[in-house]
Amino acid sequence: MFGQETYFKWREPVETTRRRDADEAARRPWWAAPVMALVYTALLMGVWRLSRDPRRPRLEAAVPLAGGGGLAFAFELPAILRLARPVVWVREHGIQIARANSGYAMKYSEMESATIGPPDNGNAAPILTLRLRNGRVRQFGVADDVDVAALSETLRRMGVAVHGG
């Protein structure tokens, strides 16, 4: 999507990002992070075992280091990545979203409809809800400085059925 004209660009409001993160955390099973800590620990121990360095630490030092690394990767790294707020671009051929180390793009042809609704659940920002042809629903908070009427008109012009806004 390089070289495309960008119609709108905004950083998602903090309260919308926090609400989505809380919803995702509520859906995640309680055992997911401890299991991932064990997996990361096992991977770090595997790297230690495969190391050919004669100066590698002894097993008594490697186990606590791998355990600490596993805990950091499973619990602290996701918390740091959640500090990044998503950036949304409405571009010539689709909508692109990026957050921390991930992102994705949706073409207008993949979108069935869009709704720009009023804030809900105590949010101060309007919510852009995209219904995709594969049945998925994506929601994004719209920043205060974005003209909602112009955003609706741009989506209509690109062939997306817009309700509200």
N, C-alpha and C positions, 0 to 999 in steps of 0.2 A: 504494500500500500504506500510505497514511496512515490513522491512526485505528484500526489493527488491534492486537489484543492480541499482545504479544511474549512467547513462551514461553521462549526462550533467546536470549542474545546473548553472543558471545565474539569476541575478537581471535585470529586464527590464530597458533599458536606460531611463533617465529622459524625454527626448524630446518625446519619443513614448508614455509614460504614460500621459504626459501633453496633447498631441494631442487627445488621446482617451477620457480623461476627458472632454476636450472642446467639442468634438463631442457629448458625452452623455449629457452634459449640454445644448447644442443647441437643442437636441431632447426633452428635458424635458419641459413640459408646464410651463409658468411663474407663475401659481397659485399653483404649487405643494408644494413648501416650505411653503408659508403662510398657506395652508390647513393643512400641517403636524404640523405646530406650534400650530394651534388650537386644533388638535387631541391630541398632547402631553399635552397641557394645560388642556384639559378636563380630560385626564387620571390622571394627577397630582392632579387635584381638586377631582376626584373620590377617589383617595388614601387618600387625606386629609379628605374627608367626612366619609370614612369607618374607619378611625383611631379611636381607642378606648382610646387613651391616653388623660387623662383629662387635660394635660398641652399643648395640641396642640394649635397652634396659632389661633387667631380669624380670621374671614372671611376677615377683612380689611387687614390683613397681608398675608393671604394665597393666595388671588387672585394675587397680584403682584409677589409673589414668584413662583406661578404656571405659570404665564405669562412669567416670565424671564426664567424659566426652559424650557418651550415650545419653546421659541426663541433659547435658547442654543442648545437644541436637534435638532431642524430643520435646523439651519443655521451654527452653529459653529462646532458641532460634525462631520457632513459630510466633512467640510473643513479640519479638523484634520485628518480624515481617508484617505483623498486624498493625504496626505503627504507620505503615505506608498507606496512604489513601489512594483509591483508584482514580485514574485520569481517563476521561471519556472524550473521544474524538468522533464527531459526525463528519464524515468525509464523502467524497464524490461517489465511491462505490460501496460504502457500507459504514458500519459503526465499529470502532476499535476501542478496546478497553485494556488498560495496563495497570498492574498493581505489583509492586515490589519486583519479584523475579518471575512473574507470569503475566500472561495476557492472551487475548483472543480477539478475533475479528468476525463480524457477521455481515454478510452481503445483504443488500436490500431484498434480493430475490429469496432469501431464506426467511424473511420476516412476513408473518401473516397479518399482524396488526400491531398498533401501538396505542397506548393510553397514557396521557399525561394528566395525572390526577392530583388532587389536593393532598397536602401532607396528611399522614395517618399515624396512629400510634404515638402521638406526641412529637412527631418530627416537624421541623419548621420548613423543610424543603419539599418542593413538589417531587413526585415520584414518576419516573418514566418506566412504564412496564411494556416490554416487548414480548409478544407471543410469536414463537417461531413455528415454522411449518412442521417441524419434527415433534411438536407437542411441548417443548420446553418453554419456560417463562423466565425472562431475565428482568431484574429490576435495578434501577440506578437512581440515586438522588440527583436532582438537578440543582446546580448552584444558583444563588440569588441573582448573579449578574447575567444569567442566560435569559434571553427574551423567549418565553414559552410559546407565544403566538408565532414567532418567526421559526422556532424549532418545529412546531407542528406543520407549518406551511412547507418547510424544507422536506420533512418526511413524506408529506402528501405528494410533493413534486417528484420524489424518488420512487413513488408507486406503493407506499405503505399506507394502508387504511388507518387513519388516526381518529381516535375517539377522545373527546375532551380536549382541553388545552385551547 
